[in-house]
Amino acid sequence: MTGHAKKLSDLGIVIPNRLGINRVLQSLPPSYKNFVMNYNMQNMNKEFPELFGMLKAAEIEIKKEHQVLMVNKTTSFKKQGKSKGKFKKGGKKAATPPMKPKNGPKPDAECYYCKEKGHWKRNCSKYLADLKSGLVKKKKEGMEHWTAVKNILKYLKRTKDMFLCYGGDQELVVTSYTDASWNTDPDDSKSQSGYVFILNGAAVSWASSKQCTVAKSSTESEYIAASEASSKRYG
């Protein structure tokens, strides 16, 4: 702005001081809105050098307020094995309490197959009947499954030291994205939904799951995915 003002001054064109000040204030980024509001409320009538000095001081304060939140979730693993401590002769090891037997499913436990409560999939009468009739097949893990597991483990290993960085802007902005893959399950013809919510540049919530109903078209599966994401955001 000062460069343009100097060029106009060299050409003999004089810009009124107040007009030039207003142009400078209008060109400031949103982070200076408090400064501009304070300047206008106090009806300051400064020259350009004084204004630039005030802007430099305001810039320092804005940088102090602009903080960045970084979130890192790591787990420390301890190597299991024999203790290096000396063992006293004649001492007795503490008796290990017997493990409690695993209980059955809770009354509110939901079956992944029929969505009813009170039993697991392996005890589901509908699943066992469909399995016997050949409607569904037992899982047969192969090399493609092992390769997928290895890729997941590699991803977890390489990203364990990564951070989620949240911007320090005063105004919180939430952005959401949804997507759907139509007819991804060959057994029940159901589609896959996915969504992610981003807060100031970093993901805060995300999920990918199979849809509950069968979509007749890819457009319908996209609408179902958008509806599920909307219910998560506003629910």
N, C-alpha and C positions, 0 to 999 in steps of 0.2 A: 504493500500500500504506500509506504514512504517512497519507494522508487517511482511509482506512477505520479505521486504528488510532485516529486522533484522534476520529472520530465515536463509536466504541465507548467510548473513554475518557470523552467528554462524557456518554455515557449511563450511566456508572458501571460499564461492563463492562471488566475489566482482562484484557488478553491477556498471558500469560507471555512473558518476553523471548525465551526459546529457541524457542517456538512461532512467534513473529513473525519471528524471524531465519530459521527454516526455510522459512516461507512466502515470504519475499523471495528466498531462494536458489533455491527451486523455480520461481519466476516469471521467472528470468533467461533470456535467449536462449541458444542453444547456443554462441555465441562466448565465453561466460563459463565454460565447463565446466572449464577449467584453474584458474580462480580458485576455483570451488566445490570442486573436488577438493582444492586446497591448503588451503582454509579448514577442510574437514572433517578432513583428515589431521592438521592441527596442533591440532585441537580448540579453536579460538578461541571465546571467549565474550565477544563485543563488544556494546556498546550500539548502538542505531540510528544515532546521529550518527557513531560511529566506523566502522560498517559502510558508511555512505553515503560517507564520505571515502575508504575503501579502494576502493569501487566506482568512484568518479570517477577515481582513479589508474589502476585497471585498464582503464577505458574509453579513456584516453589511449594506453595501451600497445597495446590492441587495434586502435585506429585506425591506429597506426604500422605494425602487422603486416599490416593489410588493404590489400594493394597490388593494383592492377589492371594487367594486361598488355594493351597495345594493339598490334595488328599492322596495319601498313599496307604494301601492296605497290604502289609506283608506279614508273613508268619514265620517265626523263628523255629527252626527244627533242631532238636537236640538228638545227637547220636545215642541210640540205645545200646546198651552192652553192660559188661561187668564194671562195677565201680572200682576206681583206682585206690580207694581207701584201704587201709590195712584191716584185716579181719582178725579179731581177737580169738585166741584158742578158747574153747569151752563155751563160747557164746552161741546163742541160739538165734536163728533167723525168725523174724516175726512171721507168724502164720498168716497166710494169705486168705482173706475171707472168701468163701465159696461164691461163685457167680450166681446171681439170681436168674432163675429161668425166665426166658422171654415170654411175655404175656401175649395173648391173642390181640386181634384188632380192637381198637377202641370203638365204643358205640357210634361216635361221630366220624369214624374213619370212612373215607369214600373210595369206592372201587374205581380203578382207572378204566375199566372196561364198560360196565353198565351204569356207572355214576350213582349207584345206590350206596347206602351207608350200612355199616355194621359188618362188613367182610372185606377180604382182600381179593385181588384178581385170581390168585391161584385156587381160591375156594369159591369162586363165582360160578353158580350153576349155569348161567347163560354162556359164560366163556367156555366151560367144560363141554357143554352141549355143542357149541359151534366148533370147538376143537375136534370133537368126535365125528361130527358130520363133514368135516373138511372145509368148512367155511373160512376158518382161520388156520394158519400154520404156525408151528413152533419156530422160534428163532433159531437160525443156523448161522452162527457167526463164522465169517471167513476172513480172508486176507484184507478185503476192503474195509471191514469193520476194524481190524487191527491197525490199518493205516490211518483211519480216521481218529482212533484213540491216540496214536502217536502224534498226530498233528495237533490235537488238543493239548497234550502234555508239553509239546514244544512251545506252543503259544503261551501257556501258563508260565513256563520257565523263562521265556524271553521278555515277558511283560511284568514280571513280579516287582521290578523296580521303577515302573512307570507311574506317572502322577496324573490325576485329574486336576486341571488348572481352571479355576473360576475367576473371571474378570472382576475387577473392583469397581465397576460402574455403579453409580448411585441408583440407577433405574434397573430393576430386575426384568429381564426379558426371557420368556419361556418359549422355545420353539419345539415343535413336534413333527416327526416324520413317521409315516406308516407305509407298509408294503404288504403284498400278499402274493403267494404262489399257488396257482389254481391246481387242484386235483393232484396233490403231491403224494398222497397215501394210496397205493394201489389196492389195499385191502378194503377200505371203507370209502374211498373216493373223496375224502375230506381235504381241505386246503390248509395252507400254513399262513398264519398272521404274524406280523412283526411290527414293533413300534419302538421309538426312542424319543425321550424328552431331553432337551438341551437347555441348560440354564446358564446364561452369560458365557456361552462358548464351550461348556463341558457337559457331558451326559450325566444325568442324575437318576434316570429310571429307564429301563429297557426290558424287553421281553420278546420271545419268539415261541409260539405255541400253535398246536393244531386247533382248527376251528371246531366248534361244537356241532355245527350243522353242515350239511352237504350243499355247497354252492353249485348252482346250475350253469354258471358262466364265470369267466374271470372278472367281469365287472361286478357281479354279485359278491365275489370273494373280496374284492377291494373295498366295497361298501361295508362288509362285515368287519374287516380289519380297521377301517376308519371309525366305525361305531364302537368297537372295543377300546380303541385308543381314546376316544372322546369320553367314554365312561370312566376310564382311569384318570383322565385329566380333571374332569368336572365332578366325578363321583365322590 
